[in-house]
Structures are given as structure tokens and as C-alpha cells.
Amino acid sequence: MTVLPARRRSTPSWRRLTALLAASVLLAAAGCGGGDDEPSGGASQAADCRPTGGPVKLTYWTWAPGIVEAAKVWNQKNPDIQVAVEETPQGNNGTYPKMFNALKAGQAPDLGQVEFDSLPNFRVQQGLRDISKCAGVADAGPKFVDWTWKQATFDGEGVFAIPQDTGPMAMYYRKDLFAKAGIAVPKTWDEYAAAAAKLHAADPSVTITHFPQKDVNWFAGLVWQAGGRWFSNSEGGWKVDLADENSRKVAAYWQNLISKGQVANLQGFSEAWNNAVNTGKVATWISAVWGIGTLRDAGPKTVGQWAVAPMPQWTAGEQKAGNWGGSTTAVLAGSKYPAEAAKFALWLNTDPEALAITNTEGGLYPATKEGQASLPGLSKPVPFFGEQKVFDEFKAASEQVDPNFTWGPTMEQTYAHLRDGFGAALGGKGTLEEALTKATQDSVKDLEQQAIPVQK
């Protein structure tokens, strides 16, 4: 397990922040004639995680493919702990609002799929159960990629979710287009920019990639690699700075390519983007491991022409990667069966048979180190990439993701602010750097409106 550099723990600040938010919620409830129930969830529940000793039926809300098949295997082996899976829309498209309403009504499922960037929101809303005292949980940390466990435990505060899948990033590139233009695979971002200029000069209809307005969590992955720190928390509250030095560096870099017309203004996953991929109009895609299937579906005419290499680096010789995507299995506050729910969550995300099912049936790239190293489906050459063992690149990238990146508690609103700003910049009204500055200001307002403490 990688030994991380020492730094000040944020445990006291998380406790203080959640306590402050809980107090504000209680005051609001009192003002509206609400009851006097103590907020559910949180570290206080960690002391009690004993099995009930009788037959239990758990409910699990998730949109991840392959979970239903895995649960069938679990149910066959565990007749006294049955899991009913309800397939729901992706996170912010329906499941999260439904979960928060259910939590308020005391009718939440025992387990829920929660993406890493949504964990802080659930935490400050008292929606997660601390399962650190449940059997096997506290000792599970070394099984997982470092950054995933750190985000699921809020830097050691407790254990509020079990990591499930991840999205380490690398560079997909067209071997044939690079060879035709006489371009070596870029190892640094400077070399990538030079390649963009050379490709576009040779054929103005070709760009090195696209800059998507809506995929702002893709941009977050680039910032993550560059060392940006959008959110942090301490005794004084949350600090928000989407326009820190490293984030501005990333924004200025892509603004330069946009201004020169060397990247395409296409929405990711759109028909226009699919066509550009399939017809050789974009030469690279900086993306996550799950992009393997996306490219294969978008570019059926390009079989054998793609390859995978590490993300370009800001400094030659470095080995740093970003992450785009990934989820956890969380035991939600109010569950009557936290011990049984935690047992299932651990099995689902660490058992070799369960990991093989979710990888084969659902395409999930596991958060466990052993899963990434030993799953049969991740060791095979991939025909679409000319028989390259592309998962080797992503395993290496997974180990290079900075564990010290922190998400904020209002990421959906932050993403919306960034989408608006990026759209304006792509339309020639402002710049990406200005978009980061305004999104910072608007995100601070979002926190204040929810009575979440903010450092000014």
C-alpha cells in the first residue's frame, strides 16, 4: 500500500461541519413546527453495528449494470440476508432526489449507489451511515485504491461507503492519424499542443480532440491530474477555489487550443461526436477506462486504429493521472440492518466472483487493487485496440491518481455553473478562466444558501 505524505487530518472539521449543518436543519424544523428527532446518520451510529440474528431483506437502489446478476448469486448463498435490487435512473437524473426525499420521510433503502463526487452532499445532509464498526469494514482499506478509500472515509473520519468502481484516465489516440502526420505519441502537454497544431495544419478538418461544454467532470479530471484543489474544509468551514493556480493553468491551456480552432466544439457522446470519431476527424480522447466501450460503439469503422497511452504530463517524467467517474455502495442513514447491509456491500465490491460479474456483465472497473490486477477480463488483449492490453495502462493510471483531491457538498450546482461558463467561453463570450472564477463565486453562494459554513 502506498505510504501517503503526512498532512493535517480533517476529522475534527468534518464533525464540526456536519454538526453545524445538523443544528441549522433542526432550527429550521423547529421554526416550522417539526419534530424533535435527532438527525439520522453520522459517527454516533458507528458504535452499534450488530447483526439482527434473524432473516433480513435489504433494499438497494442502483443504476449500475451487473448488480442484479451479482445479487442473485449473493441471495443463493445467503438465504437469511436477501437483497432486493431496484434499478433506478443515474444519480442526479432521478435517484439522488428520490433518495433525499426518502431519507426525509424515513423510507430510504438500506443501500444506495452514490458516486464519489456526491458523497460530501450526502454526508452533510446526514444521509450516510458510518459502518466503521461493522464486521470487516475497518480492515478493508488496504484492499482498495488509495484515493477511493480516502474519499469514502473522509480522511479517516469513519467509513461512510464501500468503493465500487473507478474511472482512471489515459489518452486514447489514433495510431494511423499520428503516423500519417509524422507525430510521436505526446508525453507532455506541450507536446500535445504541438501535435494539435501539426494535425490541424496538415488537415483543417481534423482536430486533436474536442472540448465538451457539458462534460465538466471530465475537466475536473484534468484539474485533478494537474494538482488543482477545488474544495477543502477545516474548522472554519468550506474553502472553495475552482480558480486556483493549477486549475487556471489547465483552463488557459485549453483556452489557447480553443482560440486557435485546434479542438472541436462538440458535445461528448453526441451523434456529431460519434460521427467525428468514426470518420477520423478527432485524433485523441483524454478519457476514463470506461471509454473503451464508448469508442468501440462510436467508431465501428476504426477497429484496430486506436491505442492507449498515459495522459500527457505537465512536467516531463512525471507519472500523474486524473479520474473521471466511479461510485460507491453506501449504507444509508436509517437502515435497520447496517451489519447485514455492510456485509453485502463488502462482498459485492471485494469478492472475486462478484467483481467478475459486475465487470463482465456491467463493465465496471473495480476499485480494489486485487480486482484490477487479477480479473480475467482485464488481462486480455482488446481487438478494437489492435490487440493491445489496454487495461494495463489504466491499472497504472489508477495508481497515479492523487488521493488528496476533495469534492464539495454541492457539486451538481457547481457543475451547472461551470457548464454555463464553458458554454459562454466556447461561444466567444469570456474565457475558461473567467468561468472558473464565476463558478467559484456562485458555488460559495450555494453553500451559504444551504447554511453550510464557508471560509471567506
C-alpha positions as a Python dict, from the first residue, in 0.01 Angstrom:
ca = {
    (1, 'M'): (0, 0, 0),
    (2, 'T'): (134, 341, -94),
    (3, 'V'): (254, 545, 202),
    (4, 'L'): (99, 890, 178),
    (5, 'P'): (281, 1204, 291),
    (6, 'A'): (174, 1325, 631),
    (7, 'R'): (-76, 1607, 641),
    (8, 'R'): (-319, 1751, 891),
    (9, 'R'): (-623, 1532, 932),
    (10, 'S'): (-959, 1690, 859),
    (11, 'T'): (-1151, 1472, 1105),
    (12, 'P'): (-1241, 1748, 1354),
    (13, 'S'): (-1359, 1981, 1078),
    (14, 'W'): (-1596, 1725, 926),
    (15, 'R'): (-1751, 1657, 1264),
    (16, 'R'): (-1789, 2028, 1327),
    (17, 'L'): (-1932, 2099, 982),
    (18, 'T'): (-2188, 1820, 995),
    (19, 'A'): (-2284, 1922, 1347),
    (20, 'L'): (-2332, 2283, 1238),
    (21, 'L'): (-2545, 2179, 942),
    (22, 'A'): (-2748, 1941, 1156),
    (23, 'A'): (-2810, 2222, 1404),
    (24, 'S'): (-2929, 2453, 1128),
    (25, 'V'): (-3163, 2184, 997),
    (26, 'L'): (-3305, 2128, 1347),
    (27, 'L'): (-3359, 2500, 1399),
    (28, 'A'): (-3536, 2526, 1065),
    (29, 'A'): (-3751, 2226, 1154),
    (30, 'A'): (-3836, 2375, 1493),
    (31, 'G'): (-3936, 2700, 1328),
    (32, 'C'): (-4174, 2509, 1102),
    (33, 'G'): (-4327, 2304, 1381),
    (34, 'G'): (-4121, 1994, 1305),
    (35, 'G'): (-4049, 1715, 1549),
    (36, 'D'): (-3752, 1682, 1779),
    (37, 'D'): (-3593, 1370, 1628),
    (38, 'E'): (-3216, 1369, 1619),
    (39, 'P'): (-3072, 1370, 1264),
    (40, 'S'): (-3004, 1020, 1142),
    (41, 'G'): (-2665, 903, 1023),
    (42, 'G'): (-2323, 1016, 1134),
    (43, 'A'): (-2048, 892, 1359),
    (44, 'S'): (-2278, 831, 1656),
    (45, 'Q'): (-2425, 528, 1481),
    (46, 'A'): (-2087, 362, 1438),
    (47, 'A'): (-2092, 223, 1792),
    (48, 'D'): (-2380, -11, 1716),
    (49, 'C'): (-2344, -248, 1423),
    (50, 'R'): (-2462, -584, 1549),
    (51, 'P'): (-2633, -841, 1326),
    (52, 'T'): (-3001, -885, 1399),
    (53, 'G'): (-2969, -1262, 1408),
    (54, 'G'): (-3279, -1328, 1201),
    (55, 'P'): (-3384, -1331, 836),
    (56, 'V'): (-3334, -990, 676),
    (57, 'K'): (-3445, -835, 348),
    (58, 'L'): (-3236, -543, 226),
    (59, 'T'): (-3327, -294, -45),
    (60, 'Y'): (-3064, -149, -279),
    (61, 'W'): (-3116, 137, -525),
    (62, 'T'): (-2864, 142, -810),
    (63, 'W'): (-2828, 212, -1180),
    (64, 'A'): (-2500, 22, -1223),
    (65, 'P'): (-2531, -265, -1469),
    (66, 'G'): (-2448, -613, -1345),
    (67, 'I'): (-2570, -559, -987),
    (68, 'V'): (-2889, -759, -1036),
    (69, 'E'): (-2688, -1058, -1156),
    (70, 'A'): (-2445, -1030, -865),
    (71, 'A'): (-2729, -1002, -613),
    (72, 'K'): (-2878, -1327, -744),
    (73, 'V'): (-2554, -1506, -658),
    (74, 'W'): (-2548, -1347, -312),
    (75, 'N'): (-2913, -1442, -246),
    (76, 'Q'): (-2845, -1804, -335),
    (77, 'K'): (-2557, -1819, -88),
    (78, 'N'): (-2717, -1612, 189),
    (79, 'P'): (-3077, -1721, 246),
    (80, 'D'): (-3102, -1520, 569),
    (81, 'I'): (-2986, -1192, 409),
    (82, 'Q'): (-3178, -1132, 91),
    (83, 'V'): (-3112, -828, -127),
    (84, 'A'): (-3381, -676, -347),
    (85, 'V'): (-3228, -455, -616),
    (86, 'E'): (-3430, -168, -756),
    (87, 'E'): (-3282, -35, -1080),
    (88, 'T'): (-3305, 345, -1082),
    (89, 'P'): (-3202, 637, -1309),
    (90, 'Q'): (-2846, 765, -1294),
    (91, 'G'): (-2775, 974, -983),
    (92, 'N'): (-2878, 1332, -1043),
    (93, 'N'): (-3119, 1225, -1317),
    (94, 'G'): (-3357, 1091, -1057),
    (95, 'T'): (-3205, 862, -797),
    (96, 'Y'): (-3046, 1124, -571),
    (97, 'P'): (-3358, 1343, -540),
    (98, 'K'): (-3557, 1026, -471),
    (99, 'M'): (-3305, 917, -207),
    (100, 'F'): (-3309, 1253, -29),
    (101, 'N'): (-3690, 1256, -24),
    (102, 'A'): (-3692, 901, 110),
    (103, 'L'): (-3437, 991, 378),
    (104, 'K'): (-3653, 1281, 494),
    (105, 'A'): (-3957, 1053, 506),
    (106, 'G'): (-3772, 776, 688),
    (107, 'Q'): (-3827, 540, 396),
    (108, 'A'): (-3482, 522, 237),
    (109, 'P'): (-3341, 194, 110),
    (110, 'D'): (-3077, 14, 314),
    (111, 'L'): (-2818, 58, 40),
    (112, 'G'): (-2768, 309, -236),
    (113, 'Q'): (-2528, 374, -518),
    (114, 'V'): (-2356, 707, -455),
    (115, 'E'): (-2090, 850, -684),
    (116, 'F'): (-1770, 975, -527),
    (117, 'D'): (-1844, 1337, -616),
    (118, 'S'): (-2182, 1314, -440),
    (119, 'L'): (-2059, 1163, -113),
    (120, 'P'): (-1997, 1502, 56),
    (121, 'N'): (-2351, 1614, -27),
    (122, 'F'): (-2495, 1301, 134),
    (123, 'R'): (-2261, 1343, 429),
    (124, 'V'): (-2353, 1700, 515),
    (125, 'Q'): (-2721, 1608, 472),
    (126, 'Q'): (-2675, 1332, 731),
    (127, 'G'): (-2769, 1071, 473),
    (128, 'L'): (-2488, 818, 526),
    (129, 'R'): (-2441, 556, 797),
    (130, 'D'): (-2096, 522, 949),
    (131, 'I'): (-2026, 149, 915),
    (132, 'S'): (-1672, 156, 1054),
    (133, 'K'): (-1773, -72, 1346),
    (134, 'C'): (-1941, -329, 1122),
    (135, 'A'): (-1753, -657, 1089),
    (136, 'G'): (-1467, -649, 840),
    (137, 'V'): (-1514, -287, 732),
    (138, 'A'): (-1237, -108, 919),
    (139, 'D'): (-979, -360, 796),
    (140, 'A'): (-1088, -338, 432),
    (141, 'G'): (-899, -17, 348),
    (142, 'P'): (-580, -176, 210),
    (143, 'K'): (-787, -369, -43),
    (144, 'F'): (-887, -52, -225),
    (145, 'V'): (-707, 201, -443),
    (146, 'D'): (-586, 468, -202),
    (147, 'W'): (-786, 766, -323),
    (148, 'T'): (-1116, 574, -323),
    (149, 'W'): (-1085, 473, 41),
    (150, 'K'): (-980, 823, 142),
    (151, 'Q'): (-1290, 974, -20),
    (152, 'A'): (-1519, 708, 128),
    (153, 'T'): (-1381, 766, 478),
    (154, 'F'): (-1348, 1146, 458),
    (155, 'D'): (-981, 1122, 550),
    (156, 'G'): (-1031, 885, 841),
    (157, 'E'): (-1350, 1025, 997),
    (158, 'G'): (-1533, 692, 966),
    (159, 'V'): (-1639, 463, 685),
    (160, 'F'): (-1937, 603, 501),
    (161, 'A'): (-1934, 393, 183),
    (162, 'I'): (-1758, 100, 19),
    (163, 'P'): (-1580, 194, -307),
    (164, 'Q'): (-1721, 13, -609),
    (165, 'D'): (-1580, 128, -941),
    (166, 'T'): (-1343, 394, -1072),
    (167, 'G'): (-1255, 587, -1387),
    (168, 'P'): (-877, 632, -1411),
    (169, 'M'): (-787, 841, -1716),
    (170, 'A'): (-545, 792, -2003),
    (171, 'M'): (-510, 908, -2365),
    (172, 'Y'): (-686, 723, -2645),
    (173, 'Y'): (-522, 809, -2976),
    (174, 'R'): (-542, 721, -3344),
    (175, 'K'): (-219, 545, -3440),
    (176, 'D'): (-281, 589, -3811),
    (177, 'L'): (-353, 964, -3792),
    (178, 'F'): (-43, 1024, -3584),
    (179, 'A'): (171, 818, -3822),
    (180, 'K'): (31, 996, -4128),
    (181, 'A'): (118, 1336, -3978),
    (182, 'G'): (458, 1218, -3852),
    (183, 'I'): (365, 1278, -3488),
    (184, 'A'): (515, 1085, -3198),
    (185, 'V'): (285, 996, -2909),
    (186, 'P'): (281, 1309, -2689),
    (187, 'K'): (423, 1255, -2342),
    (188, 'T'): (375, 1611, -2216),
    (189, 'W'): (101, 1868, -2258),
    (190, 'D'): (343, 2089, -2453),
    (191, 'E'): (396, 1802, -2697),
    (192, 'Y'): (20, 1750, -2714),
    (193, 'A'): (-33, 2116, -2810),
    (194, 'A'): (236, 2087, -3077),
    (195, 'A'): (65, 1777, -3211),
    (196, 'A'): (-267, 1964, -3219),
    (197, 'A'): (-115, 2239, -3431),
    (198, 'K'): (56, 1996, -3669),
    (199, 'L'): (-253, 1781, -3721),
    (200, 'H'): (-478, 2077, -3789),
    (201, 'A'): (-229, 2240, -4024),
    (202, 'A'): (-199, 1921, -4228),
    (203, 'D'): (-577, 1877, -4249),
    (204, 'P'): (-801, 2159, -4122),
    (205, 'S'): (-1091, 1915, -4095),
    (206, 'V'): (-906, 1718, -3827),
    (207, 'T'): (-862, 1827, -3465),
    (208, 'I'): (-668, 1655, -3193),
    (209, 'T'): (-979, 1626, -2975),
    (210, 'H'): (-1296, 1806, -2872),
    (211, 'F'): (-1371, 2035, -2578),
    (212, 'P'): (-1713, 1944, -2436),
    (213, 'Q'): (-1918, 2212, -2267),
    (214, 'K'): (-2130, 1972, -2065),
    (215, 'D'): (-1875, 1713, -1951),
    (216, 'V'): (-1737, 1934, -1676),
    (217, 'N'): (-1644, 1632, -1462),
    (218, 'W'): (-1406, 1546, -1749),
    (219, 'F'): (-1246, 1886, -1693),
    (220, 'A'): (-1236, 1810, -1320),
    (221, 'G'): (-1031, 1500, -1403),
    (222, 'L'): (-779, 1717, -1588),
    (223, 'V'): (-759, 1955, -1293),
    (224, 'W'): (-720, 1657, -1058),
    (225, 'Q'): (-417, 1540, -1257),
    (226, 'A'): (-268, 1891, -1256),
    (227, 'G'): (-289, 1919, -876),
    (228, 'G'): (-587, 2154, -855),
    (229, 'R'): (-779, 2173, -528),
    (230, 'W'): (-1134, 2293, -577),
    (231, 'F'): (-1267, 2228, -227),
    (232, 'S'): (-1125, 2179, 121),
    (233, 'N'): (-1266, 2203, 469),
    (234, 'S'): (-1129, 2300, 809),
    (235, 'E'): (-1252, 2427, 1142),
    (236, 'G'): (-1375, 2746, 977),
    (237, 'G'): (-1587, 2576, 712),
    (238, 'W'): (-1552, 2500, 343),
    (239, 'K'): (-1298, 2673, 125),
    (240, 'V'): (-1391, 2697, -243),
    (241, 'D'): (-1141, 2785, -513),
    (242, 'L'): (-1213, 2649, -859),
    (243, 'A'): (-970, 2908, -994),
    (244, 'D'): (-660, 2809, -802),
    (245, 'E'): (-324, 2824, -978),
    (246, 'N'): (-330, 2472, -1119),
    (247, 'S'): (-691, 2497, -1230),
    (248, 'R'): (-618, 2823, -1412),
    (249, 'K'): (-321, 2654, -1579),
    (250, 'V'): (-548, 2384, -1719),
    (251, 'A'): (-808, 2639, -1827),
    (252, 'A'): (-553, 2864, -2000),
    (253, 'Y'): (-407, 2564, -2183),
    (254, 'W'): (-740, 2458, -2330),
    (255, 'Q'): (-848, 2816, -2396),
    (256, 'N'): (-541, 2853, -2616),
    (257, 'L'): (-635, 2545, -2820),
    (258, 'I'): (-995, 2663, -2846),
    (259, 'S'): (-893, 3011, -2960),
    (260, 'K'): (-674, 2863, -3232),
    (261, 'G'): (-952, 2633, -3353),
    (262, 'Q'): (-738, 2328, -3285),
    (263, 'V'): (-1002, 2144, -3081),
    (264, 'A'): (-1356, 2074, -3195),
    (265, 'N'): (-1658, 2232, -3029),
    (266, 'L'): (-1857, 1910, -2994),
    (267, 'Q'): (-2073, 1775, -2717),
    (268, 'G'): (-1939, 1449, -2584),
    (269, 'F'): (-2141, 1135, -2663),
    (270, 'S'): (-2348, 1322, -2923),
    (271, 'E'): (-2421, 1197, -3273),
    (272, 'A'): (-2187, 1465, -3408),
    (273, 'W'): (-1908, 1340, -3182),
    (274, 'N'): (-1977, 978, -3275),
    (275, 'N'): (-1951, 1071, -3642),
    (276, 'A'): (-1624, 1258, -3583),
    (277, 'V'): (-1480, 952, -3410),
    (278, 'N'): (-1599, 716, -3680),
    (279, 'T'): (-1471, 928, -3969),
    (280, 'G'): (-1129, 1016, -3828),
    (281, 'K'): (-1197, 1382, -3752),
    (282, 'V'): (-1069, 1363, -3395),
    (283, 'A'): (-733, 1205, -3321),
    (284, 'T'): (-742, 1161, -2942),
    (285, 'W'): (-972, 1144, -2645),
    (286, 'I'): (-842, 1202, -2292),
    (287, 'S'): (-1085, 984, -2105),
    (288, 'A'): (-1152, 716, -1848),
    (289, 'V'): (-1125, 340, -1865),
    (290, 'W'): (-1496, 305, -1941),
    (291, 'G'): (-1425, 494, -2266),
    (292, 'I'): (-1309, 165, -2415),
    (293, 'G'): (-1669, 63, -2480),
    (294, 'T'): (-1773, 415, -2575),
    (295, 'L'): (-1514, 439, -2853),
    (296, 'R'): (-1593, 90, -2976),
    (297, 'D'): (-1960, 182, -3011),
    (298, 'A'): (-1893, 526, -3161),
    (299, 'G'): (-1629, 418, -3413),
    (300, 'P'): (-1706, 78, -3566),
    (301, 'K'): (-1510, 175, -3879),
    (302, 'T'): (-1196, 242, -3677),
    (303, 'V'): (-1125, -107, -3542),
    (304, 'G'): (-754, -158, -3483),
    (305, 'Q'): (-666, 208, -3538),
    (306, 'W'): (-679, 320, -3175),
    (307, 'A'): (-427, 273, -2895),
    (308, 'V'): (-396, 385, -2532),
    (309, 'A'): (-109, 577, -2372),
    (310, 'P'): (-69, 762, -2041),
    (311, 'M'): (-214, 1111, -2002),
    (312, 'P'): (31, 1380, -2115),
    (313, 'Q'): (221, 1525, -1819),
    (314, 'W'): (272, 1885, -1714),
    (315, 'T'): (634, 1809, -1630),
    (316, 'A'): (836, 1560, -1834),
    (317, 'G'): (899, 1240, -1645),
    (318, 'E'): (610, 1272, -1401),
    (319, 'Q'): (350, 999, -1367),
    (320, 'K'): (19, 1154, -1271),
    (321, 'A'): (-334, 1070, -1378),
    (322, 'G'): (-682, 1206, -1325),
    (323, 'N'): (-1004, 1021, -1259),
    (324, 'W'): (-1343, 1060, -1426),
    (325, 'G'): (-1631, 874, -1267),
    (326, 'G'): (-1679, 599, -1015),
    (327, 'S'): (-1928, 503, -748),
    (328, 'T'): (-1963, 357, -403),
    (329, 'T'): (-2210, 132, -226),
    (330, 'A'): (-2334, 326, 76),
    (331, 'V'): (-2541, 213, 373),
    (332, 'L'): (-2794, 492, 406),
    (333, 'A'): (-2898, 652, 733),
    (334, 'G'): (-3199, 490, 892),
    (335, 'S'): (-3123, 136, 780),
    (336, 'K'): (-3236, -110, 1045),
    (337, 'Y'): (-2981, -363, 927),
    (338, 'P'): (-2644, -188, 898),
    (339, 'A'): (-2441, -501, 980),
    (340, 'E'): (-2608, -706, 710),
    (341, 'A'): (-2600, -418, 460),
    (342, 'A'): (-2229, -361, 522),
    (343, 'K'): (-2162, -732, 481),
    (344, 'F'): (-2329, -732, 140),
    (345, 'A'): (-2154, -408, 34),
    (346, 'L'): (-1815, -558, 120),
    (347, 'W'): (-1892, -881, -63),
    (348, 'L'): (-2021, -700, -371),
    (349, 'N'): (-1707, -491, -403),
    (350, 'T'): (-1432, -728, -289),
    (351, 'D'): (-1540, -1087, -361),
    (352, 'P'): (-1371, -1222, -678),
    (353, 'E'): (-1692, -1377, -808),
    (354, 'A'): (-1892, -1059, -751),
    (355, 'L'): (-1623, -844, -914),
    (356, 'A'): (-1610, -1075, -1215),
    (357, 'I'): (-1987, -1047, -1257),
    (358, 'T'): (-2002, -668, -1234),
    (359, 'N'): (-1704, -639, -1468),
    (360, 'T'): (-1829, -890, -1726),
    (361, 'E'): (-2199, -806, -1712),
    (362, 'G'): (-2174, -438, -1630),
    (363, 'G'): (-1831, -326, -1749),
    (364, 'L'): (-1741, -185, -1407),
    (365, 'Y'): (-1373, -122, -1346),
    (366, 'P'): (-1319, -225, -983),
    (367, 'A'): (-1193, -5, -703),
    (368, 'T'): (-999, -292, -545),
    (369, 'K'): (-631, -339, -619),
    (370, 'E'): (-672, -715, -647),
    (371, 'G'): (-964, -680, -887),
    (372, 'Q'): (-767, -453, -1117),
    (373, 'A'): (-472, -694, -1109),
    (374, 'S'): (-643, -1031, -1143),
    (375, 'L'): (-983, -1014, -1311),
    (376, 'P'): (-960, -1231, -1625),
    (377, 'G'): (-1139, -975, -1839),
    (378, 'L'): (-878, -710, -1760),
    (379, 'S'): (-574, -913, -1868),
    (380, 'K'): (-678, -989, -2225),
    (381, 'P'): (-574, -804, -2542),
    (382, 'V'): (-856, -594, -2689),
    (383, 'P'): (-915, -640, -3065),
    (384, 'F'): (-1054, -288, -3113),
    (385, 'F'): (-717, -152, -2998),
    (386, 'G'): (-509, -373, -3223),
    (387, 'E'): (-478, -643, -2954),
    (388, 'Q'): (-317, -400, -2710),
    (389, 'K'): (-361, -492, -2342),
    (390, 'V'): (-513, -156, -2274),
    (391, 'F'): (-619, -231, -1917),
    (392, 'D'): (-252, -237, -1819),
    (393, 'E'): (-240, 136, -1895),
    (394, 'F'): (-543, 205, -1679),
    (395, 'K'): (-417, -4, -1390),
    (396, 'A'): (-100, 207, -1391),
    (397, 'A'): (-310, 525, -1413),
    (398, 'S'): (-524, 414, -1120),
    (399, 'E'): (-214, 402, -902),
    (400, 'Q'): (-118, 755, -1009),
    (401, 'V'): (-438, 935, -903),
    (402, 'D'): (-374, 1190, -627),
    (403, 'P'): (-555, 1077, -309),
    (404, 'N'): (-582, 1432, -175),
    (405, 'F'): (-846, 1567, -413),
    (406, 'T'): (-1171, 1666, -240),
    (407, 'W'): (-1521, 1713, -378),
    (408, 'G'): (-1757, 1978, -245),
    (409, 'P'): (-2103, 1928, -95),
    (410, 'T'): (-2291, 2097, -380),
    (411, 'M'): (-2123, 1951, -687),
    (412, 'E'): (-2432, 1937, -907),
    (413, 'Q'): (-2478, 2313, -873),
    (414, 'T'): (-2105, 2368, -925),
    (415, 'Y'): (-2116, 2160, -1242),
    (416, 'A'): (-2410, 2366, -1366),
    (417, 'H'): (-2218, 2691, -1310),
    (418, 'L'): (-1920, 2551, -1498),
    (419, 'R'): (-2137, 2432, -1787),
    (420, 'D'): (-2281, 2780, -1823),
    (421, 'G'): (-1938, 2941, -1813),
    (422, 'F'): (-1780, 2693, -2052),
    (423, 'G'): (-2067, 2737, -2294),
    (424, 'A'): (-2013, 3112, -2294),
    (425, 'A'): (-1639, 3070, -2349),
    (426, 'L'): (-1692, 2830, -2638),
    (427, 'G'): (-1927, 3090, -2788),
    (428, 'G'): (-1663, 3360, -2766),
    (429, 'K'): (-1809, 3532, -2460),
    (430, 'G'): (-1545, 3520, -2192),
    (431, 'T'): (-1277, 3263, -2118),
    (432, 'L'): (-1250, 2935, -1934),
    (433, 'E'): (-1051, 3107, -1659),
    (434, 'E'): (-1329, 3361, -1612),
    (435, 'A'): (-1575, 3073, -1598),
    (436, 'L'): (-1379, 2918, -1310),
    (437, 'T'): (-1378, 3245, -1118),
    (438, 'K'): (-1751, 3298, -1155),
    (439, 'A'): (-1828, 2935, -1073),
    (440, 'T'): (-1630, 2979, -751),
    (441, 'Q'): (-1838, 3281, -654),
    (442, 'D'): (-2163, 3107, -739),
    (443, 'S'): (-2063, 2790, -553),
    (444, 'V'): (-1993, 2993, -239),
    (445, 'K'): (-2343, 3138, -266),
    (446, 'D'): (-2486, 2786, -299),
    (447, 'L'): (-2319, 2681, 24),
    (448, 'E'): (-2433, 2991, 208),
    (449, 'Q'): (-2791, 2943, 92),
    (450, 'Q'): (-2785, 2595, 246),
    (451, 'A'): (-2635, 2725, 573),
    (452, 'I'): (-2314, 2534, 513),
    (453, 'P'): (-2020, 2719, 675),
    (454, 'V'): (-1782, 2884, 427),
    (455, 'Q'): (-1436, 3031, 469),
    (456, 'K'): (-1408, 3373, 306),
}
